[in-house]
Amino acid sequence: MQSQDLSQRKAPSAGPGPVDAEQAEAVLAEHYPRLVRLAYLVLPPGLGRGRRVLTAHALAQRALPRGRKQPAPIPAQGGGRADDPGYAYLRERVLRMALAAARPRRGLPRLAQLPPPLPQVWGLRLFPRSGGADELALDQRLSTLSGPARAAYVLRGLEQLPDTDIRKLLKAAGVSDPGGALASANSVPAHPGLLSSPEFDPCTLQARPTDLMRRRQHTKAALAAAAALAICGALVGLPGGGWGPDGAAAPVYAGNPAAEAALDPGRLTRAAPDAWRTADRTDFSVWPARGPLTGDQALLRRALAVWARPGRSVRVSATPGTPTGGPAGPPQLLYAGEVDAARVVLLYDGLRIARYAEPKDGTQGAAVDFARVDGATGAGASALVLGRSDANVRYLTAPWVTKAAQRDLTKPDSAAVPLPLADGVTGPLASPALQSGGCASWTVLQLTDASGTHLGTDLGELVPARLTAGRPGAAKDASGARGLRTWAPFACSLAAERSAGVRSVNAWAFAEQPLPDGSGSGTWVCTRAETWRGDGTAALAQFRAPGGSAGAVVAKGADVPACGPRDPRVLAGVLWKSAGGNWYLLAAGSKDTASIEATGGVTASGPGPLLVARAEQGARAELRGVSADGRELSGLR
């Protein structure tokens, strides 16, 4: 059983006025391919690629208001390409219809519930071009999500919206639990570059006949395919004159001194080898350039050019909330060298780390990964991922790191195993971000410098997430004996934070609870993940019964202050079965909880931060608490 979140969410704000039909038509013509892609990604994958293509086009075209004026208010979401209210209105309409298609109504087959696709293409199957293994894997992962969770993932990765705006937009589109949708979306690694690939482009299509043996009229088929492909080129003529989609932007490589300087490998900035010793801040700006290929001008030029203008064969990924555009000026070179089977370049522009990788054997294909690192100092700027292969990961460490080691977080009493460290590059260690199946261990990186020992874990991003333990606001590095014992039963829960832009994760043992029927004592721990972008935080309440080797997540909250420095309080509950076969509601709050009350399927109350009540199997309850200063405390759910 999970306790219920009683917080009230505000409805999204509305825009100032109606949408003019001519304005909406112009916006649709300009952003049609993007709106169709959004609909295609949110629609249920079970429809099949051909049906999804036609339905996505139908939904985008039906987003136009029917009359000259549309009296409904425009949700005021921004971000991405949707700063104008016309686009925000059309995006919300497309999203609402796509989510409706993902909610089958009883009594009707799913195909009968969808709008008839327009335009109709007879005798042909139309579907996007096939992608590679990465695109296929992502499509399979998305197919396991619900419609709202798929929409949250797409709005975050494709539209680059912050989680607060995503929550408002989902609520405006009729989603009852936007927070849950966002939490579910976190289970799929972020790949915004893949979402923009031809695999998910319903405007760049392939055509195949549906009945090849009976259709000999190739000319008619070609004309029909050309008409379908022309949909994205021109919907309607724009009324009047005006700017094109790119406005006054200069052509590629036009004489723009700032752009040319940013792409000139000769102007890359490099920190002095000993700059970190005298700098006021120990961050990435004082890392020296390392690696045997720092003088390879051709490699550095390719890295900069691909960063600024990635081609269709380049895989681009970014942590949530990280822009992927080119650098505003010459970035700083951190590393250039060979890592396993690739040549790797690490660059830093003051806000982001960019990792460029190309195959060492000269074959086609490259990758660019981005991660936000604004505000990173000390332990938060101690390591970067150089590469992953064969389920292992290698790191480049800060120049102030003196020792590197690996340890299994699930075994707190085991000693750390030293890692070789050559010119800041560690030897390979097992990456928990690459492991599949069950979780029997969780390998973390342990680094030592003049300030102490720190732990970091690979969560599938460029910067390892820092691990801490203790009460919020007073947490310390988890490398001590107490921190290791706190984390050990809950290490595998870190898998829920993969590819979510996590900066640090703290574990706080907030309660010990005596259990009924002489079953011993249970441990309550709250793990909270903080992100680089500020929003998207996740708090997990976990419970470990005596004798259990691992804890279980019993409640969670997304973008809530609970269990964090701003509000170091937490309340959670679980339905638990004793060794004697009896069911109980167990609830626990932080030490400053004065009383707890349960309503719904279980009615009980009591003073203090702990509550035990008899319950029936499958019962559900809502929890409320009151803190010592009289403030109400809602339970995580």
C-alpha positions in Angstrom: 0.0 0.0 0.0 1.2 3.5 -0.7 0.1 6.5 1.2 -1.6 9.2 -0.8 -0.3 12.7 -1.8 -2.8 15.2 -0.6 -1.1 18.3 -2.1 -3.2 20.5 -4.3 -1.9 21.3 -7.8 -2.7 24.6 -9.4 -4.4 24.7 -12.8 -2.3 26.0 -15.7 -2.5 29.7 -16.4 -4.4 30.9 -19.4 -3.4 33.2 -22.2 -4.8 36.7 -22.7 -7.2 36.1 -25.6 -8.6 34.1 -28.5 -6.7 32.6 -31.4 -7.4 34.1 -34.8 -8.0 31.3 -37.4 -5.6 32.9 -39.9 -2.9 33.2 -37.2 -3.4 29.5 -36.2 -3.2 28.4 -39.9 0.1 30.3 -40.3 1.5 28.7 -37.1 0.4 25.3 -38.2 2.0 25.7 -41.6 5.3 26.8 -40.0 5.4 24.1 -37.3 3.5 21.3 -39.0 6.3 18.7 -39.1 7.0 19.2 -35.4 3.4 18.9 -34.4 3.0 15.8 -36.5 6.1 14.3 -34.9 4.7 15.1 -31.4 1.4 13.4 -32.2 3.2 10.3 -33.7 5.4 9.8 -30.6 2.4 10.1 -28.2 0.1 7.9 -30.1 -0.1 4.2 -29.0 2.7 2.2 -30.7 0.3 -0.7 -30.9 -1.5 1.0 -33.8 1.4 0.1 -36.1 3.7 2.6 -37.8 1.5 3.1 -40.9 -1.7 3.8 -38.9 0.2 6.1 -36.6 1.6 8.1 -39.5 -1.9 8.8 -41.0 -3.5 9.4 -37.6 -0.7 11.9 -36.6 -1.3 13.9 -39.7 -5.1 13.8 -39.1 -4.7 15.1 -35.5 -2.3 17.9 -36.5 -4.8 19.1 -39.2 -7.7 18.8 -36.8 -6.0 21.1 -34.3 -7.0 24.2 -36.3 -10.0 26.2 -34.8 -13.2 25.7 -36.7 -14.4 29.3 -36.7 -12.7 32.6 -37.4 -12.1 33.1 -33.7 -11.5 30.5 -31.0 -12.9 31.7 -27.7 -11.1 29.1 -25.5 -8.1 30.5 -23.6 -4.6 29.6 -24.6 -2.5 27.7 -22.0 0.6 29.9 -21.3 3.3 27.3 -21.6 6.6 28.4 -23.1 9.9 26.9 -24.1 11.3 25.3 -27.2 9.6 26.7 -30.3 6.4 27.5 -28.4 7.0 31.0 -27.0 4.1 32.3 -29.0 0.6 31.5 -27.8 -0.6 30.2 -31.2 1.9 27.4 -31.1 1.1 26.6 -27.4 -2.6 26.4 -28.3 -2.1 24.0 -31.3 0.4 21.9 -29.3 -2.1 21.5 -26.4 -4.9 20.5 -29.0 -2.7 17.9 -30.7 -1.6 16.5 -27.3 -5.1 16.3 -26.0 -6.3 14.4 -29.1 -3.3 12.1 -29.1 -3.9 11.2 -25.4 -7.6 10.6 -26.1 -6.5 8.1 -28.8 -4.4 6.3 -26.2 -7.4 5.9 -23.8 -9.6 3.2 -25.4 -13.3 3.4 -24.6 -15.1 0.2 -23.6 -17.1 -1.5 -26.2 -15.2 -0.1 -29.2 -12.2 -1.5 -30.9 -9.2 0.9 -30.8 -9.2 1.7 -34.5 -12.9 2.6 -34.4 -12.1 5.3 -31.8 -9.6 7.2 -33.9 -10.5 9.9 -36.3 -10.5 8.9 -39.9 -7.0 9.7 -41.2 -6.7 12.4 -43.8 -5.4 12.5 -46.4 -6.4 9.0 -47.5 -3.7 7.1 -49.4 -5.2 4.1 -51.2 -3.1 1.1 -52.1 0.0 2.2 -50.2 1.5 1.7 -46.8 3.3 4.7 -45.6 5.8 4.5 -42.7 8.9 6.4 -41.5 12.4 5.3 -42.5 13.9 2.7 -40.3 16.5 3.8 -37.7 19.3 1.9 -36.0 19.4 -0.2 -32.9 19.2 2.8 -30.6 16.0 4.1 -32.2 14.5 0.6 -32.0 15.4 0.2 -28.4 13.9 3.6 -27.5 10.7 2.8 -29.4 10.4 -0.4 -27.4 10.9 1.4 -24.1 8.3 4.0 -25.0 5.8 1.3 -25.9 5.9 0.2 -22.2 4.8 3.6 -21.0 1.3 4.9 -20.6 0.1 7.6 -22.9 0.6 10.4 -20.3 4.1 9.1 -19.4 5.0 8.9 -23.1 3.7 12.5 -23.6 5.8 13.7 -20.6 8.9 12.0 -22.0 8.3 13.6 -25.5 7.6 17.1 -24.1 10.8 16.9 -22.1 13.0 15.5 -24.8 11.5 16.9 -28.0 10.0 20.2 -26.8 12.7 20.8 -24.1 10.1 21.9 -21.6 10.8 22.1 -17.9 8.9 19.7 -15.7 6.7 22.5 -14.2 5.5 23.4 -17.7 5.0 19.8 -18.6 2.9 19.2 -15.6 0.7 22.2 -16.5 0.4 21.1 -20.1 -0.5 17.5 -19.2 -3.2 18.8 -16.8 -4.6 21.1 -19.4 -4.7 18.1 -21.8 -6.8 16.1 -19.3 -4.2 14.0 -17.5 -5.3 13.3 -14.0 -1.9 12.6 -12.5 0.8 14.6 -14.3 3.3 14.0 -11.5 3.0 10.2 -11.9 3.4 10.6 -15.6 6.7 12.5 -15.1 7.9 9.9 -12.6 7.2 7.1 -15.0 8.9 9.0 -17.8 12.1 9.0 -15.7 12.4 5.2 -16.2 13.4 5.7 -19.9 16.8 7.3 -20.5 16.8 10.7 -22.1 17.6 10.7 -25.8 16.4 14.0 -27.3 18.6 13.4 -30.4 16.9 10.1 -31.1 13.4 11.7 -30.9 14.5 14.0 -33.7 15.7 11.2 -35.9 14.1 9.9 -39.1 12.8 6.9 -37.3 10.2 9.1 -35.6 9.6 11.5 -38.5 6.1 10.9 -40.0 6.8 13.6 -42.6 9.7 11.7 -44.3 8.1 8.5 -45.5 8.6 5.3 -47.4 5.8 3.9 -49.5 5.0 0.2 -50.2 2.0 -1.3 -52.0 -0.6 -3.1 -49.9 -1.4 -5.7 -52.7 1.6 -6.0 -54.9 0.3 -8.8 -57.1 -2.8 -6.9 -58.3 -1.3 -3.4 -58.5 0.6 -2.8 -61.7 0.0 0.9 -62.0 3.3 2.1 -60.8 2.8 5.6 -62.0 -0.4 6.1 -60.0 1.4 4.7 -56.9 4.3 7.1 -57.3 1.9 10.0 -57.7 0.1 9.0 -54.5 3.3 8.7 -52.6 4.5 12.0 -53.8 1.2 13.6 -52.7 1.6 12.1 -49.2 5.2 13.3 -48.9 4.2 16.8 -50.1 2.0 17.2 -47.0 4.8 18.5 -44.9 6.1 20.8 -47.6 3.0 23.0 -48.1 -0.3 22.8 -46.1 -1.7 26.1 -47.2 -0.3 29.3 -48.7 0.7 31.8 -45.9 -1.6 34.8 -46.1 0.2 38.0 -46.9 4.0 38.4 -46.8 6.3 38.0 -43.8 9.4 36.3 -42.5 10.3 32.7 -43.2 10.7 30.2 -40.4 14.3 31.2 -39.9 13.6 34.9 -39.7 16.8 37.0 -40.2 19.2 34.2 -39.3 22.4 34.2 -41.4 23.3 31.2 -43.6 25.6 28.5 -42.4 29.2 29.8 -42.0 28.2 33.3 -43.1 30.7 35.9 -41.9 29.8 35.8 -38.2 33.0 36.4 -36.2 31.7 34.8 -33.0 30.4 31.7 -34.7 33.7 31.3 -36.7 35.7 31.7 -33.5 33.7 29.0 -31.7 34.4 26.5 -34.5 38.1 27.3 -34.8 40.2 24.6 -33.0 43.1 27.0 -32.8 41.0 29.3 -30.5 40.1 26.6 -28.0 40.9 27.7 -24.5 43.2 25.7 -22.3 43.8 26.1 -18.6 47.3 26.1 -17.3 48.5 22.8 -15.8 48.7 24.2 -12.3 45.8 26.7 -12.5 43.7 24.6 -10.1 46.3 25.0 -7.3 45.7 28.8 -7.0 42.2 29.2 -8.3 39.4 30.5 -6.0 37.0 27.8 -7.3 37.8 24.2 -8.1 35.5 23.6 -11.0 35.8 22.4 -14.6 37.3 25.8 -15.7 40.6 24.9 -14.1 40.9 21.5 -15.5 44.0 21.3 -17.8 43.7 19.8 -21.3 44.8 16.2 -21.2 45.1 13.2 -23.5 47.5 12.3 -26.4 45.4 13.9 -29.1 45.1 17.5 -27.8 47.2 18.6 -30.7 45.1 16.8 -33.4 43.6 19.8 -35.1 41.6 17.7 -37.6 39.9 15.8 -34.7 39.2 19.0 -32.8 37.7 20.6 -35.9 35.4 17.7 -36.5 34.3 17.7 -32.8 33.5 21.5 -33.0 31.7 21.2 -36.3 29.6 18.2 -35.3 28.7 20.0 -32.0 27.5 23.1 -33.9 25.7 21.2 -36.8 25.2 17.5 -36.2 24.5 15.6 -39.3 21.7 13.0 -39.7 24.1 10.1 -38.9 25.1 11.7 -35.6 23.5 10.5 -32.4 22.8 13.4 -30.1 21.8 13.0 -26.4 21.4 15.4 -23.6 20.4 15.3 -19.9 16.9 16.9 -19.4 17.0 20.7 -19.4 20.4 20.8 -21.3 20.4 22.8 -24.6 22.2 21.1 -27.5 23.1 24.2 -29.6 26.6 25.1 -30.6 28.9 27.1 -28.3 28.5 30.8 -28.1 32.3 31.3 -28.1 35.5 29.2 -28.1 34.9 26.4 -25.5 37.6 24.9 -23.2 39.4 21.7 -24.2 39.4 19.2 -21.3 40.5 16.0 -23.1 41.3 14.5 -26.5 42.4 10.9 -26.9 41.5 7.3 -27.6 39.2 5.5 -25.3 38.6 1.8 -26.0 37.4 1.8 -29.7 36.7 5.5 -30.1 38.4 8.8 -30.3 37.0 11.1 -27.7 37.0 14.9 -27.1 35.6 16.5 -24.0 34.8 20.3 -24.2 33.4 22.8 -21.7 31.6 26.0 -22.4 30.9 27.3 -18.8 27.5 25.7 -18.7 27.7 22.4 -20.4 30.1 19.5 -20.9 30.1 18.2 -24.5 31.5 14.8 -25.3 32.3 14.0 -28.9 33.1 10.4 -29.9 33.9 8.9 -33.3 34.9 5.3 -34.2 38.6 4.7 -34.2 38.5 2.5 -37.2 37.3 5.3 -39.5 33.8 4.0 -40.1 30.9 6.4 -40.3 28.9 7.5 -37.3 29.6 9.8 -34.4 28.0 10.8 -31.1 27.7 14.0 -29.2 26.5 14.0 -25.6 25.6 17.0 -23.5 25.3 17.5 -19.7 24.6 20.6 -17.6 27.3 21.3 -15.0 26.5 24.9 -14.0 27.5 25.5 -10.4 29.6 22.4 -10.1 32.6 22.7 -7.7 34.8 20.5 -5.6 33.4 17.0 -5.3 30.7 17.8 -7.9 33.4 18.6 -10.5 35.7 15.6 -9.7 35.0 13.3 -12.6 33.6 13.0 -16.1 32.7 9.9 -18.1 35.1 9.2 -20.9 33.5 6.1 -22.4 31.4 3.0 -21.7 32.0 -0.4 -23.3 31.6 -4.0 -22.4 29.4 -3.0 -19.3 32.4 -1.0 -18.0 32.9 2.8 -17.7 36.1 4.9 -17.6 36.4 8.3 -16.0 38.6 11.4 -16.4 39.2 12.7 -12.9 39.9 16.3 -11.7 43.6 17.2 -11.4 43.2 17.5 -7.6 42.1 13.8 -7.3 44.9 11.8 -5.7 43.4 8.3 -5.5 40.6 6.4 -7.3 38.9 3.2 -6.2 35.7 1.2 -6.8 33.4 -0.4 -4.2 30.2 -2.3 -4.1 27.6 -0.1 -2.4 25.5 -3.1 -1.4 28.5 -4.4 0.7 29.4 -1.7 3.3 31.9 -3.9 5.1 33.9 -4.8 2.0 37.1 -2.8 1.3 37.3 -0.5 -1.7 39.4 -1.9 -4.6 42.0 0.6 -5.9 41.7 1.7 -9.5 44.8 2.6 -11.7 45.0 6.3 -12.5 47.1 7.4 -15.4 47.0 11.1 -16.4 43.7 11.4 -14.7 42.1 8.5 -16.6 40.8 5.6 -14.4 40.9 2.0 -15.3 37.6 0.4 -16.2 35.0 -0.4 -13.6 31.6 -2.0 -13.8 28.8 0.5 -14.7 25.5 0.0 -13.0 23.9 2.1 -15.7 24.7 -0.7 -18.2 23.6 -3.7 -16.1 20.3 -5.4 -17.0 18.1 -7.9 -15.1 18.2 -8.2 -11.4 20.4 -6.0 -9.1 22.8 -8.1 -7.1 25.5 -5.3 -6.7 26.0 -1.6 -7.4 29.5 -0.5 -8.2 30.4 3.1 -7.4 33.5 5.3 -7.9 35.4 6.4 -4.8 37.7 9.4 -5.2 40.1 10.9 -2.7 41.4 14.5 -2.6 42.7 16.9 0.0 39.2 17.6 1.3 38.3 13.9 1.9 36.8 10.9 0.1 33.7 11.1 -2.1 31.4 8.6 -3.8 29.8 8.9 -7.2 27.7 6.6 -9.3 27.2 6.3 -13.0 23.5 6.9 -13.9 24.0 6.9 -17.7 25.2 10.5 -18.0 28.5 12.4 -18.4 28.8 13.5 -14.8 28.5 10.8 -12.0 25.9 11.6 -9.4 27.4 12.4 -6.0 26.2 10.2 -3.1 25.6 11.7 0.4 23.9 10.5 3.6 22.3 12.2 6.5 19.6 14.6 7.5 18.8 17.1 4.7 20.8 20.3 5.2 23.4 18.5 7.2 24.2 15.6 4.8 27.8 14.4 4.4 29.7 12.2 1.9 28.4 8.7 2.0 32.0 7.3 2.1 32.0 6.9 5.9 31.0 3.7 7.7 27.6 5.2 8.7 26.8 6.4 5.2 27.8 3.1 3.6 25.5 1.2 6.1 22.6 3.6 5.3 23.0 3.1 1.6 23.6 -0.6 1.4 20.0 -1.9 1.5 18.8 0.8 -0.9 21.6 1.0 -3.4 19.6 -0.7 -6.2 16.9 2.0 -6.0 19.3 4.3 -7.8 18.3 2.6 -11.0 15.1 4.7 -10.9 17.2 7.8 -11.4 19.0 6.8 -14.6 19.3 9.5 -17.3 17.2 12.0 -15.3 19.8 14.7 -15.0 20.6 13.9 -11.4 23.3 15.9 -9.7 23.3 14.2 -6.3 21.3 11.6 -4.3 21.0 11.7 -0.5 19.9 8.8 1.8 18.4 9.7 5.1 17.3 7.1 7.7 14.5 9.1 9.3 12.8 6.5 11.5 13.3 3.1 13.2 9.9 1.4 13.9 9.2 -1.5 16.4 7.1 -4.0 14.5 4.1 -5.9 15.9 3.9 -9.6 16.6 7.5 -9.5 17.9 8.9 -9.1 14.4 11.8 -6.8 15.3 12.3 -3.3 14.0 11.9 -1.9 10.5 14.0 0.9 9.0 12.6 3.9 7.1 14.9 5.7 4.6 14.2 8.6 2.3 16.4 8.9 -0.8 16.1 12.2 -2.6 17.6 13.0 -6.1 18.5 16.6 -6.9 18.9 17.6 -10.6 21.2 20.0 -12.3 18.2 22.0 -13.7 16.5 22.4 -10.3 13.1 20.9 -11.0 12.5 17.2 -11.7 13.6 16.2 -8.1 12.4 12.8 -6.9 11.9 11.7 -3.3 11.5 8.0 -2.5 10.4 6.7 0.8 11.7 3.1 1.4 11.1 0.5 4.0 13.3 -2.4 5.1 11.8 -5.1 7.3 14.2 -7.1 9.5 15.9 -9.9 7.8 15.5 -8.4 4.4 18.6 -7.8 2.3 17.1 -4.8 0.4 14.6 -2.1 1.0 11.4 -1.6 -1.0 10.1 1.7 -2.4 6.7 2.3 -0.7 6.0 6.0 -1.6 7.4 8.6 -3.9 7.0 12.3 -4.8 8.1 14.3 -7.8 9.0 18.0 -7.5 8.1 18.1 -3.8 10.1 19.7 -1.0 9.7 16.8 1.3 12.9 15.1 2.5 15.0 18.0 1.1 16.9 21.0 2.6 14.0 23.3 2.1 11.6 21.0 4.1 13.4 18.2 5.9 10.2 16.4 6.8 8.7 13.3 5.4 5.7 11.0 6.1 5.0 7.6 4.4 3.1 4.4 5.0 3.1 0.8 3.9 0.8 -2.2 4.2 2.9 -5.0 5.8 2.3 -8.6 6.7 3.9 -10.0 9.9 5.5 -13.4 10.3 2.3 -14.4 12.1 0.2 -13.7 9.0 -1.5 -10.5 10.2 -1.7 -7.4 8.1 -0.8 -4.0 9.5 -0.6 -0.4 8.3 2.8 1.0 9.2 3.4 4.7 9.0 6.4 6.8 10.0 7.3 10.4 9.9 10.5 12.4 10.7 11.3 13.1 14.3 9.4 16.4 14.5 6.1 14.7 13.6 3.7 15.3 16.5 0.8 13.0 15.4 -0.3 10.8 12.4 -3.8 10.1 11.2 -5.0 7.5 8.7 -8.3 7.7 6.9 -10.0 5.7 4.1 -9.4 2.0 4.1 -7.8 2.2 7.5 -9.0 4.5 10.3 -6.4 5.1 13.0 -4.5 7.9 14.7 -1.9 8.3 17.3 0.7 10.7 18.8 4.3 10.8 17.8 6.1 10.0 14.5 5.1 6.3 14.3 1.7 4.6 13.8 0.7 0.9 13.7 -2.8 -0.2 13.0 -4.5 -3.5 12.0 -5.6 -3.6 8.4 -7.0 -5.9 5.8 -5.0 -7.2 2.8 -5.3 -4.7 -0.1 -6.6 -1.8 2.1 -5.7 1.7 1.0 -5.4 4.7 3.3 -4.6 8.4 3.2 -2.1 9.8 5.7 -2.0 13.2 7.4 0.5 14.3 10.0 1.0 17.4 12.1 4.5 18.6 13.0 5.6 19.9 16.3 5.1 23.5 15.1 1.5 22.8 14.0 2.1 22.6 10.3 0.2 19.9 8.3 2.3 17.1 6.7 1.0 15.1 3.7 2.2 11.7 3.0 4.3 10.8 0.0 2.4 8.4 -2.2 
